[in-house]
């Protein structure tokens, strides 16, 4: 059993913040948040994951009347319900309903028809890992989820026009180098097409520390099995806590103007190296990090681990996989940024009248391509490159699934 308080570790060793990064904006806008959420109906898609569930816990503090949650992860939804109903500081609405359903299906449309209209619709369903673009099949699934299903969702809810629509993005949408980031950039362009019809917002933000499926979350599983750790030595990332990820999405979904893209005002000195985190993580567990130069070396040393071991094997490697970006950015040089409206967040201001034809054409071209046989990953990259001039994809022939 791992004797480690994850929340304390995040606050003291990763984000280095005792309070939420967004607490000042939450406090100064508390009345508006309550007015926009209290007694309102909310639909959350992808609510069983780390960010979606954190968003739900954030909005529950303002007493919505009904919350409907869908997610493909049945176990995630089960834990969400247990977590929410077991947290003394959260008031669960009388209608808190969860469904293990893919939002791209007819079943989801029936659920929507049953409970519509919604005041707030928030979409967190996404392929968000770079490793999920290893071949044409994984790429097609990613585009379906991140773009094509999102398009169907917007078409569905446009008839009823929620007061707020939010769809989560990523920092990797700014000057994307991987297909995941490119699909999110197109998703941003897509929601701008609807921003003149109803209020649509999104948010780009950093790594969520110990989120489901993340490298740090994987550390917990590896330690439990006495497996070696594997970590890039040359990658730095911005981090927010799970709580903070839900808060920025709540703020963006409720306070934003149509077309706004929110991001945290993190600075260069907030960047953290994964290898430094690994060393601190092991230190908290009573280990000294033993750096290995190869996977096999780390595996062999892990076989010698016992309950009294003081050194833990870590394979530290230089990043060489397709789509990996060594740095993070929240906006591009040609984007207009509002730095004044919020204390902890910048806002990219978009002209949502632009790009309607191009995004529609891109979606149609991708759908036609998926109906063909013999499609290759390069065919997808070619289409994305035409519609995203800043997309700089480099195929290295190695993906993260080929590493420990």
C-alpha positions as CSV (number, residue, x, y, z in Angstrom):
1,X,0.0,0.0,0.0
2,X,1.3,3.5,-0.9
3,X,1.6,5.7,2.1
4,X,1.3,9.1,0.3
5,X,-1.2,11.9,0.5
6,X,-1.6,12.7,-3.2
7,X,-3.3,16.1,-2.7
8,X,-0.5,17.2,-0.4
9,X,2.1,16.0,-2.8
10,X,0.5,17.9,-5.7
11,X,0.2,21.1,-3.7
12,X,3.7,21.1,-2.2
13,X,5.8,19.4,-4.9
14,X,4.1,19.9,-8.2
15,X,1.9,23.0,-8.4
16,X,3.6,24.4,-5.3
17,X,0.3,26.2,-4.4
18,X,-1.5,26.0,-1.0
19,X,-4.6,27.5,-2.5
20,X,-6.3,26.9,-5.9
21,X,-4.7,28.9,-8.6
22,X,-8.2,30.2,-9.5
23,X,-9.5,31.0,-6.0
24,X,-9.4,34.8,-6.5
25,X,-11.6,34.6,-9.7
26,X,-14.0,32.2,-8.0
27,X,-14.3,34.4,-5.0
28,X,-14.8,37.6,-6.9
29,X,-17.4,36.0,-9.2
30,X,-19.2,33.9,-6.6
31,X,-22.6,35.8,-7.0
32,X,-22.5,35.4,-10.8
33,X,-21.6,31.7,-10.5
34,X,-24.5,31.1,-8.2
35,X,-26.9,33.0,-10.4
36,X,-25.9,31.0,-13.5
37,X,-25.8,27.6,-11.8
38,X,-28.3,27.5,-9.0
39,X,-31.5,25.6,-9.8
40,X,-30.2,25.1,-13.4
41,X,-30.2,21.9,-15.4
42,X,-26.8,20.6,-16.4
43,X,-25.6,17.9,-18.9
44,X,-22.1,16.7,-18.5
45,X,-20.6,14.4,-21.2
46,X,-17.4,12.5,-20.3
47,X,-18.2,13.2,-16.6
48,X,-16.6,10.0,-15.3
49,X,-13.0,11.1,-16.0
50,X,-10.7,13.2,-13.9
51,X,-11.5,16.6,-15.4
52,X,-15.2,16.0,-16.0
53,X,-15.8,14.7,-12.4
54,X,-13.8,17.6,-11.0
55,X,-16.1,20.0,-13.0
56,X,-19.1,18.3,-11.6
57,X,-17.8,18.7,-8.0
58,X,-17.2,22.4,-8.7
59,X,-20.7,23.1,-10.0
60,X,-22.4,21.1,-7.3
61,X,-21.2,23.7,-4.8
62,X,-23.7,26.1,-6.5
63,X,-26.8,23.9,-6.2
64,X,-28.0,23.0,-9.7
65,X,-31.4,21.4,-9.8
66,X,-30.6,18.5,-12.1
67,X,-27.3,17.0,-13.3
68,X,-27.2,14.3,-16.0
69,X,-23.9,12.6,-16.7
70,X,-22.9,10.3,-19.5
71,X,-19.5,8.6,-20.0
72,X,-18.3,5.4,-21.7
73,X,-16.5,4.4,-18.5
74,X,-19.0,2.6,-16.3
75,X,-16.6,2.2,-13.5
76,X,-15.7,5.9,-13.6
77,X,-19.4,6.8,-13.3
78,X,-19.8,4.4,-10.4
79,X,-16.9,6.0,-8.5
80,X,-18.2,9.5,-9.4
81,X,-21.6,8.7,-7.7
82,X,-19.9,7.2,-4.7
83,X,-17.5,10.1,-4.4
84,X,-20.2,12.8,-4.7
85,X,-22.6,11.2,-2.3
86,X,-19.9,10.5,0.2
87,X,-18.4,14.1,0.3
88,X,-19.9,16.0,3.2
89,X,-19.4,19.4,1.6
90,X,-21.3,18.6,-1.5
91,X,-25.1,18.7,-1.8
92,X,-26.3,16.2,-4.3
93,X,-29.4,17.4,-6.3
94,X,-32.5,15.2,-6.2
95,X,-31.9,14.4,-9.8
96,X,-28.3,13.2,-10.2
97,X,-28.5,10.7,-13.1
98,X,-25.6,8.8,-14.8
99,X,-25.6,6.8,-17.9
100,X,-22.7,4.6,-19.3
101,X,-23.3,5.7,-22.9
102,X,-21.2,6.9,-25.8
103,X,-22.4,10.4,-26.8
104,X,-22.1,9.5,-30.5
105,X,-24.9,7.0,-30.3
106,X,-28.7,7.0,-30.8
107,X,-29.1,6.0,-27.2
108,X,-27.5,9.3,-26.1
109,X,-29.9,11.2,-28.4
110,X,-32.8,9.5,-26.7
111,X,-31.4,10.4,-23.3
112,X,-31.0,14.0,-24.4
113,X,-34.6,14.1,-25.7
114,X,-35.9,12.8,-22.4
115,X,-34.3,15.5,-20.2
116,X,-33.9,18.5,-22.5
117,X,-33.7,21.5,-22.4
118,X,-30.5,22.0,-20.5
119,X,-29.2,25.3,-19.2
120,X,-25.6,24.2,-19.3
121,X,-24.0,21.5,-21.6
122,X,-20.3,20.6,-20.9
123,X,-18.4,18.1,-23.0
124,X,-15.3,16.4,-21.7
125,X,-15.4,13.3,-23.8
126,X,-12.1,13.2,-25.7
127,X,-9.1,11.2,-26.7
128,X,-6.6,13.3,-24.9
129,X,-3.4,11.1,-25.0
130,X,-0.8,11.5,-27.7
131,X,-0.3,7.7,-27.5
132,X,-3.8,7.4,-29.0
133,X,-2.6,8.1,-32.6
134,X,-0.4,5.1,-33.3
135,X,-2.1,4.0,-36.5
136,X,-5.0,4.7,-38.8
137,X,-7.5,2.9,-36.6
138,X,-6.6,4.8,-33.4
139,X,-6.5,8.1,-35.4
140,X,-10.0,7.5,-36.9
141,X,-11.4,6.8,-33.4
142,X,-9.7,9.9,-32.1
143,X,-11.2,12.1,-34.9
144,X,-14.6,10.5,-34.4
145,X,-14.6,11.3,-30.7
146,X,-12.9,14.7,-30.7
147,X,-14.5,16.2,-33.8
148,X,-17.2,14.3,-35.6
149,X,-19.2,13.3,-32.5
150,X,-18.8,16.9,-31.2
151,X,-20.2,18.2,-34.4
152,X,-23.3,15.9,-34.0
153,X,-23.7,17.1,-30.4
154,X,-23.7,20.8,-31.5
155,X,-26.2,20.0,-34.2
156,X,-28.4,18.3,-31.6
157,X,-28.4,21.0,-29.0
158,X,-28.7,23.9,-31.4
159,X,-32.5,23.3,-31.6
160,X,-32.8,24.0,-27.9
161,X,-29.9,26.4,-27.4
162,X,-28.5,26.0,-23.9
163,X,-27.4,29.2,-22.0
164,X,-23.9,27.9,-21.9
165,X,-22.0,25.3,-24.0
166,X,-18.5,24.3,-23.1
167,X,-16.1,21.8,-24.7
168,X,-12.7,21.2,-23.2
169,X,-9.6,21.8,-25.4
170,X,-5.9,21.4,-24.7
171,X,-2.7,23.5,-24.7
172,X,-1.6,21.2,-27.5
173,X,-4.2,22.9,-29.8
174,X,-1.8,25.9,-29.9
175,X,0.6,25.3,-32.8
176,X,-0.1,21.5,-32.7
177,X,2.6,18.9,-33.5
178,X,0.4,15.9,-32.9
179,X,-2.9,14.7,-34.3
180,X,-4.6,14.9,-30.9
181,X,-3.8,18.6,-30.7
182,X,-4.8,19.1,-34.3
183,X,-8.3,17.5,-33.7
184,X,-8.8,19.8,-30.7
185,X,-7.8,22.9,-32.8
186,X,-10.4,21.9,-35.4
187,X,-12.9,21.3,-32.5
188,X,-12.2,24.9,-31.4
189,X,-12.9,26.1,-34.9
190,X,-16.1,24.0,-35.0
191,X,-17.6,25.5,-31.8
192,X,-16.9,29.0,-33.2
193,X,-19.2,28.1,-36.0
194,X,-22.0,27.9,-33.4
195,X,-20.9,30.8,-31.2
196,X,-23.2,33.3,-32.9
197,X,-26.2,31.0,-32.2
198,X,-25.6,30.3,-28.5
199,X,-22.8,30.9,-26.0
200,X,-19.9,28.6,-26.7
201,X,-16.6,28.5,-24.8
202,X,-13.6,26.3,-24.3
203,X,-10.4,26.1,-22.3
204,X,-6.8,25.1,-22.9
205,X,-4.8,24.1,-19.9
206,X,-1.9,22.1,-18.7
207,X,-1.3,18.5,-17.5
208,X,-3.6,17.5,-14.7
209,X,-1.5,16.0,-12.0
210,X,-2.3,12.3,-11.3
211,X,-5.3,12.4,-13.7
212,X,-6.5,9.0,-14.9
213,X,-4.1,7.4,-17.3
214,X,-1.4,10.1,-16.9
215,X,2.3,9.3,-16.4
216,X,2.0,10.2,-12.7
217,X,-1.1,8.2,-12.1
218,X,0.8,5.3,-13.7
219,X,3.5,5.7,-11.1
220,X,1.1,4.6,-8.4
221,X,0.3,1.4,-10.3
222,X,3.9,0.7,-11.1
223,X,4.9,1.1,-7.4
224,X,2.1,-1.2,-6.3
225,X,3.5,-3.9,-8.6
226,X,7.2,-3.1,-7.9
227,X,7.6,-2.3,-11.6
228,X,10.4,0.2,-12.6
229,X,9.3,3.7,-13.5
230,X,9.8,5.2,-17.0
231,X,10.1,8.9,-17.5
232,X,11.3,11.4,-20.1
233,X,14.3,13.4,-18.8
234,X,13.9,16.3,-21.2
235,X,10.2,17.2,-21.0
236,X,8.8,20.0,-18.9
237,X,5.2,20.6,-18.3
238,X,2.7,23.0,-16.6
239,X,0.5,21.4,-14.1
240,X,-2.8,22.0,-12.4
241,X,-4.4,19.9,-9.8
242,X,-7.6,17.9,-10.5
243,X,-9.6,20.4,-8.5
244,X,-8.1,23.3,-10.5
245,X,-8.9,21.6,-13.8
246,X,-12.6,21.4,-12.8
247,X,-12.6,25.0,-11.6
248,X,-11.1,26.6,-14.8
249,X,-13.7,24.7,-16.8
250,X,-16.5,25.9,-14.6
251,X,-15.3,29.5,-14.8
252,X,-14.9,29.2,-18.6
253,X,-18.3,27.5,-19.1
254,X,-20.2,30.1,-17.0
255,X,-18.3,33.4,-17.2
256,X,-17.0,33.3,-20.7
257,X,-18.4,35.2,-23.6
258,X,-19.2,33.3,-26.8
259,X,-16.1,32.3,-28.6
260,X,-13.7,32.7,-25.6
261,X,-10.9,30.3,-25.1
262,X,-9.6,30.4,-21.5
263,X,-6.2,29.4,-20.2
264,X,-4.3,29.7,-16.9
265,X,-1.8,32.5,-16.5
266,X,1.0,30.2,-15.6
267,X,4.6,31.4,-16.2
268,X,7.9,29.9,-17.2
269,X,8.9,29.3,-13.6
270,X,5.8,27.1,-13.2
271,X,7.2,24.6,-15.7
272,X,8.2,21.4,-13.9
273,X,10.5,18.6,-15.2
274,X,9.1,15.1,-15.0
275,X,12.4,13.7,-13.7
276,X,12.4,16.2,-10.8
277,X,8.8,15.1,-9.9
278,X,9.8,11.5,-10.1
279,X,12.7,12.0,-7.7
280,X,10.5,13.8,-5.2
281,X,7.7,11.2,-5.6
282,X,10.1,8.4,-4.7
283,X,11.6,10.4,-1.9
284,X,8.2,10.8,-0.3
285,X,7.9,7.0,-0.3
286,X,11.4,6.5,1.3
287,X,13.3,5.7,-1.9
288,X,16.3,7.1,-3.6
289,X,16.0,7.3,-7.4
290,X,18.3,4.9,-9.3
291,X,18.6,6.2,-12.9
292,X,18.9,3.4,-15.5
293,X,20.0,4.0,-19.1
294,X,17.9,1.2,-20.6
295,X,14.5,-0.5,-20.1
296,X,16.0,-3.9,-19.6
297,X,18.4,-2.6,-16.9
298,X,15.5,-1.1,-15.0
299,X,13.4,-4.3,-15.3
300,X,16.3,-6.4,-14.0
301,X,16.8,-4.2,-11.0
302,X,13.1,-4.1,-10.3
303,X,13.3,-7.9,-9.8
304,X,15.6,-7.3,-6.8
305,X,13.2,-4.9,-5.0
306,X,12.1,-6.0,-1.6
307,X,10.2,-4.4,1.3
308,X,13.5,-3.1,2.7
309,X,14.9,-1.7,-0.6
310,X,16.1,2.0,-0.5
311,X,16.8,2.5,-4.2
312,X,14.1,2.4,-6.9
313,X,15.0,1.8,-10.6
314,X,13.9,4.6,-13.1
315,X,14.4,4.4,-16.8
316,X,15.2,8.0,-17.8
317,X,15.1,8.5,-21.6
318,X,15.2,11.4,-24.1
319,X,11.9,11.8,-25.8
320,X,11.9,10.4,-29.3
321,X,8.2,9.5,-30.0
322,X,5.9,10.9,-32.6
323,X,3.9,13.9,-31.6
324,X,5.7,14.8,-28.4
325,X,6.2,18.5,-27.7
326,X,9.0,19.4,-25.4
327,X,7.3,22.7,-24.3
328,X,3.8,24.0,-23.8
329,X,2.1,27.1,-25.0
330,X,-1.5,28.4,-24.4
331,X,-1.9,30.8,-27.3
332,X,-0.2,31.6,-30.6
333,X,1.4,34.8,-31.8
334,X,-1.5,35.7,-34.1
335,X,-4.2,35.3,-31.5
336,X,-5.7,38.2,-29.6
337,X,-5.4,37.7,-25.8
338,X,-7.4,39.5,-23.1
339,X,-5.1,39.7,-20.1
340,X,-7.3,42.0,-18.0
341,X,-10.7,40.5,-17.4
342,X,-9.5,37.8,-14.9
343,X,-6.8,37.6,-12.3
344,X,-5.7,34.0,-13.0
345,X,-6.9,33.4,-16.5
346,X,-6.1,34.8,-19.9
347,X,-8.7,34.7,-22.7
348,X,-8.1,34.2,-26.4
349,X,-10.7,36.3,-28.2
350,X,-11.9,34.7,-31.4
351,X,-13.8,36.2,-34.4
352,X,-16.3,33.4,-34.6
353,X,-17.6,34.6,-38.0
354,X,-14.4,33.3,-39.7
355,X,-13.7,29.7,-40.7
356,X,-17.3,28.4,-41.2
357,X,-16.8,27.1,-44.7
358,X,-13.3,25.6,-44.0
359,X,-14.3,23.6,-40.9
360,X,-17.4,22.3,-42.6
361,X,-15.3,21.2,-45.6
362,X,-12.7,19.6,-43.4
363,X,-15.3,17.5,-41.6
364,X,-16.9,16.4,-44.8
365,X,-13.5,15.5,-46.3
366,X,-12.6,13.4,-43.2
367,X,-15.9,11.6,-43.3
368,X,-15.5,10.7,-47.0
369,X,-12.0,9.5,-46.3
370,X,-13.2,7.2,-43.5
371,X,-15.6,5.6,-45.9
372,X,-12.8,4.5,-48.1
373,X,-10.6,1.4,-47.7
374,X,-6.8,1.4,-47.5
375,X,-6.6,4.8,-45.8
376,X,-3.2,5.5,-44.2
377,X,-2.3,7.8,-41.3
378,X,-0.5,10.1,-43.7
379,X,-3.8,10.8,-45.6
380,X,-5.2,12.2,-42.3
381,X,-2.1,14.2,-41.6
382,X,-2.3,15.7,-45.2
383,X,-5.9,16.9,-44.6
384,X,-5.2,18.3,-41.2
385,X,-2.2,20.2,-42.5
386,X,-4.3,21.9,-45.2
387,X,-6.8,23.2,-42.7
388,X,-4.3,24.0,-39.9
389,X,-1.4,26.0,-41.3
390,X,0.5,25.8,-38.0
391,X,0.3,22.0,-37.8
392,X,3.8,20.6,-37.9
393,X,3.5,16.8,-37.6
394,X,6.7,14.8,-37.7
395,X,6.4,11.0,-38.0
396,X,9.2,9.3,-36.1
397,X,8.0,5.8,-36.4
398,X,7.9,5.3,-32.6
399,X,4.9,5.8,-30.3
400,X,4.5,5.7,-26.5
401,X,3.0,2.2,-26.6
402,X,6.4,1.0,-27.6
403,X,7.9,2.1,-24.3
404,X,7.4,0.9,-20.8
